[in-house]
Amino acid sequence: MAESPASPAPESFTDLSAWLRAGLSRPATSTWLECDGIKVHAREWGTPGRPGLVLVHGGAANSHWWDHIAPWLAAERHVVAVDLSGHGDSEWRSDGYNLSRWADEVLAVVDRFARTPSKPILVGHSMGGLVSLLAGLRGHARLDGLVVLDVTARRRGPTELQRLRRRATSTGRTFATKEQAAAAFRTTPADRHGNQIPSIVQHIAAASVRYVDGGWTWKTDRRIFLRDELHLEDLRAALVPVWLVAAENGLLSESRAAAMAQRLGEATTSLSIPLAGHHLMLDQPVALVAFLRAVLASRRRDADRDDLA
């Protein structure tokens, strides 16, 4: 793979549209791996052999949610965004989905694409944050850190469970054209503050549909909504650094973040990204990139100190 050109700092752009176009102009390379009997799809930016950064999308999302984020992290990192099974271009499982299986897929991606002398960092959003936490607790020896974005470990109530069961068993909508399907794209939870950037949403929507007999529909197996939960009591002290990131207008409350941090232990740093909704990469992408670059820089400084010790 050709080496990525140096990425300018996001702050060097005075126009957000130009920044987004510059990021999206750096296409990824698709790749596949076998995991537990199915093919899992992943997409790569940057140069293999460099320290890894693995990006894990949320429920009913896919690797394209990182298209405008990953290129800005690829100057010094080999960035890999995975499509979890049942999502994106990965295959679907006939026997259902759970967080543990998805964690195994993430660790398989780590082993295949992101293992170098320097261990990779996982970044997971929403459900992908739960998957990343589980992968980190299980495979900590293979990782250098975890960043979890606006995720909460909790028990879902009966009303929410009933709603998810209805989503899982419904047939889903089919549209006559790709454009109609993309135009119907909506995030869950909805953008209550109206801050999502339309061009990003449109890009992701267009990459989230597929053709089936009779029209166009989403690249998601609806049975993913029957997945299990990760409860607060399932968390234990992390053996790698964890950044627990809340969106100011998102799902992770201050009290829940404190409870999760207490379970994860002293290696946990909690913070909030101002003005962000749950889908941080859709409404505060520059702030998210700047934060992730700061995390990567801090881990690089720590590694340099260890080398000098």
Buried (B, 14 or more C-beta within 10 A) or exposed (E): EEEBEEBEEBEEBEEBEEBBEBBBEBEBEEBBBEBEEBEBBBBBBBBBEBBBBBBBBBBBBBBBBBBBBBBBBBBBBBBBBBBBBBBBBBBBBEEBBBBBBBBBBBBBBBEBBBEEEBBBBBBBBBBBBBBBBBBBBBBBEBBBBBBBBBBBBBEEEEEEBEEBEEBBEEEEEBBEEBEBBBEEBEBEEEBEEEBBBEBBBEBBBBBBBBEEEEBBBBBBBBBBBBBEEBEBEBBEEBEBBBBBBBBBBBBBEEEBBEBBBEBBEEBBBBEBBEBBBBBBBBBBBBBBBBBBBEBBEBBBEEBEEEEEE
